[in-house]
Amino acid sequence: MIGIVLLTLVPGQLGGSETYVRELLRGLGRVGELEYRVYLPPVAPEAAAEVPSEIVAEYRAAQTPRERLLAMSAAAARGRGLRARVRGDVVHYPLTIRIPGGIVPSVVTLHDLQHLDLPRLFSRAERAFRAVAWHRSVRGATFVIVPSAFVRDRAVELLGLDPRRVRVIHHGIDHGVFSPDAAAPREPFLLYPARPWPHKNHARLFEAVAIVRRERPELRLVLTGGGDFGAAPEGVDVRGLVPRDELVSLLRRASALVFPSLYEGFGQPPLEAMACGCPVACSDAASLPEVCGDAARYFHPDDPRQIADAVLDVLTEPEEWSRRGLERARGFTWDASARAHDAVYRQLTRFAVSE
């Protein structure tokens, strides 16, 4: 049996890593060939989809960052009791932190190393926490799953991981949800679905949109994602956290997705846009060129003029960029990702038998 531990999950707070967890479990439920059991925190009792699960009531309920830290500290202090609850020939920690620790063999998913590559965007306390919790988890795992070759290479260089222990498994797209709609004409707005985290680079985007609107004054920028964006500049609409159906509708109707992120371990939104036929103008940072291939018009995320030029280019040839995006997105599925995870679990099962 494969134990999948999600005790640090907080619904609606973890961005792309939560999407990864939920879609991976759905994929395992459809195509997985092993036996799984998911261990859930009290705040996320429904997160396992169709995969068998149980709630670990001993793990302290946590929503805020402070509550999460207290819950993790309390769990670490009573690790033996939590370890007794978790069963599995192999245990997977999709949210990086091995709570409870000390279980062998184990696999950890490392989503990125942004705190090492862009330390200026993190407080000293957050960097210290990740240095202890993340680095110890990753170094202590039998295998490490990463979403891109970019993250693999950074983990090998910055954490000294043996590359033979690291497996690259790309995320997927739910093509039953993210798909084109010929009946939905493109409308004069750009879309950026991202929380206002520093690496999402909204300030440079606002400068770029002001430049674009000098030539295309009818265009507006629509922002989605939870969090406080503050006062929006002229021409910017803040929608906040929207349901997935509404996000899909926006992707089908937007003139283009503009994605100026400074850092992504994978980069789900550009692929979701491509799957909906939405042209993509995208940062050339981190994993994004690896994921988007030749299906996005790239720009340097620190240069508003470059961002604006890229947007104007995709607006000039929307059909070509839409065609490229649809072709690229077809290569990413959650079923393929789930099967690749299964292959890692099988290899670790053999490792357990040989010990």
Secondary structure by P-SEA (a helix, b strand, c coil): cbbbbccccccccccaaaaaaaaaaaaaaccccbbbbbbbcccccccccccbbbbcccccccccaaaaaaaaaaaaaaaaaaaaaccccbbbbccccccccccccbbbbbcccccccccccccaaaaaaaacaaaaaaaaccbbbbccaaaaaaaaaccccccccbbbbbbbbcccccccccccccccbbbbbccccccccaaaaaaaaaaaaaccccbbbbbbcccccccccccccccccccaaaaaaaaacccbbbbbccccccccaaaaaaaacbbbbccccccccccccccccccccccaaaaaaaaaaaaacaaaaaaaaaaaaccccaaaaaaaaaaaaaaaaaaaaac
